[in-house]
């Protein structure tokens, strides 16, 4: 039997969120929970270690590295319409435009 180093899991963002349904079948997963788990994973400091574990261990169930890993499960619910656009690399993406800082200048536009 091969053992794998799992010490990286101590730094996982999901470890601090045990109330989330990390092992729930996607058919029983709310859009809110799915988006919350995506967000937790996106900000996780050990995301790359998690992705490597998914590949190394051939994980086929549960929510790992930002998505459900059961190949036979229904797709996870899409993000609710009110969730802002985001990218894995840069986090939340603000709406295009400017932000008036009340006399301190303008952020995102010409000064």
C-alpha positions as CSV (number, residue, x, y, z in Angstrom):
1,X,0.0,0.0,0.0
2,X,1.4,3.4,-1.0
3,X,1.1,6.3,1.4
4,X,0.9,9.9,0.3
5,X,2.1,13.0,2.1
6,X,-1.0,14.9,3.2
7,X,0.7,17.5,5.5
8,X,-0.2,20.2,2.9
9,X,-3.9,19.7,3.9
10,X,-3.3,21.4,7.2
11,X,-3.0,24.7,5.3
12,X,-6.1,24.1,3.2
13,X,-8.8,26.8,3.3
14,X,-11.5,24.1,3.4
15,X,-10.2,22.8,6.7
16,X,-11.5,26.0,8.3
17,X,-15.0,25.5,6.8
18,X,-16.2,22.0,7.9
19,X,-19.8,23.1,7.8
20,X,-19.7,23.1,4.0
21,X,-20.9,20.0,2.2
22,X,-17.6,18.9,0.7
23,X,-18.7,15.3,0.2
24,X,-22.4,15.9,-0.8
25,X,-23.7,14.7,-4.1
26,X,-24.1,17.6,-6.5
27,X,-27.8,16.8,-7.0
28,X,-28.2,17.8,-3.3
29,X,-26.0,20.8,-3.5
30,X,-27.4,24.4,-3.4
31,X,-26.0,27.0,-5.8
32,X,-25.0,29.0,-2.7
33,X,-23.0,26.1,-1.2
34,X,-21.4,25.4,-4.6
35,X,-20.3,29.0,-5.1
36,X,-19.1,29.3,-1.5
37,X,-16.9,26.2,-2.0
38,X,-15.6,27.5,-5.3
39,X,-14.7,30.8,-3.6
40,X,-13.0,28.9,-0.7
41,X,-11.0,26.9,-3.2
42,X,-10.1,29.9,-5.3
43,X,-8.5,31.6,-2.4
44,X,-6.8,28.5,-1.0
45,X,-3.0,28.7,-0.4
46,X,-2.6,25.0,-1.2
47,X,-4.7,24.9,-4.3
48,X,-1.9,23.5,-6.5
49,X,-1.1,20.8,-3.9
50,X,-4.8,19.9,-4.0
51,X,-4.8,19.7,-7.8
52,X,-1.7,17.5,-7.6
53,X,-3.4,15.2,-5.1
54,X,-6.5,14.9,-7.3
55,X,-4.2,13.7,-10.1
56,X,-1.9,11.5,-8.0
57,X,-4.7,9.8,-6.0
58,X,-7.2,9.6,-8.9
59,X,-9.9,11.2,-6.8
60,X,-13.4,10.5,-8.1
61,X,-15.6,12.0,-5.4
62,X,-16.1,15.0,-3.2
63,X,-15.3,18.7,-3.9
64,X,-11.6,19.1,-4.5
65,X,-9.6,22.0,-6.0
66,X,-12.8,24.0,-6.8
67,X,-15.0,21.4,-8.4
68,X,-16.9,18.2,-7.8
69,X,-14.7,15.2,-8.7
70,X,-17.4,12.6,-9.3
71,X,-17.3,11.9,-13.1
72,X,-20.9,10.5,-12.9
73,X,-22.4,13.3,-10.9
74,X,-24.7,15.9,-12.2
75,X,-23.0,19.3,-12.9
76,X,-22.6,21.4,-9.8
77,X,-25.1,24.3,-9.7
78,X,-24.0,27.4,-11.5
79,X,-23.1,30.6,-9.5
80,X,-26.2,32.6,-8.5
81,X,-26.9,35.5,-10.8
82,X,-25.8,38.1,-8.2
83,X,-22.3,36.6,-7.8
84,X,-19.7,39.0,-9.5
85,X,-17.5,37.7,-12.2
86,X,-14.2,36.3,-11.0
87,X,-11.1,34.6,-12.2
88,X,-9.1,31.9,-10.4
89,X,-5.9,33.9,-10.8
90,X,-7.0,37.3,-9.8
91,X,-9.9,36.8,-7.5
92,X,-12.9,39.1,-7.8
93,X,-13.2,41.3,-10.9
94,X,-14.6,44.7,-10.3
95,X,-17.1,46.3,-12.7
96,X,-15.6,48.5,-15.4
97,X,-15.7,52.2,-14.5
98,X,-14.4,54.6,-12.0
99,X,-14.7,55.0,-8.3
100,X,-14.9,58.6,-6.9
101,X,-12.9,58.7,-3.7
102,X,-14.5,62.0,-2.5
103,X,-11.7,64.5,-3.3
104,X,-8.9,62.0,-3.0
105,X,-8.9,61.4,-6.7
106,X,-10.5,58.8,-9.0
107,X,-9.6,55.1,-9.0
108,X,-9.7,53.3,-12.3
109,X,-10.0,56.4,-14.5
110,X,-8.2,59.5,-15.6
111,X,-7.2,61.9,-12.8
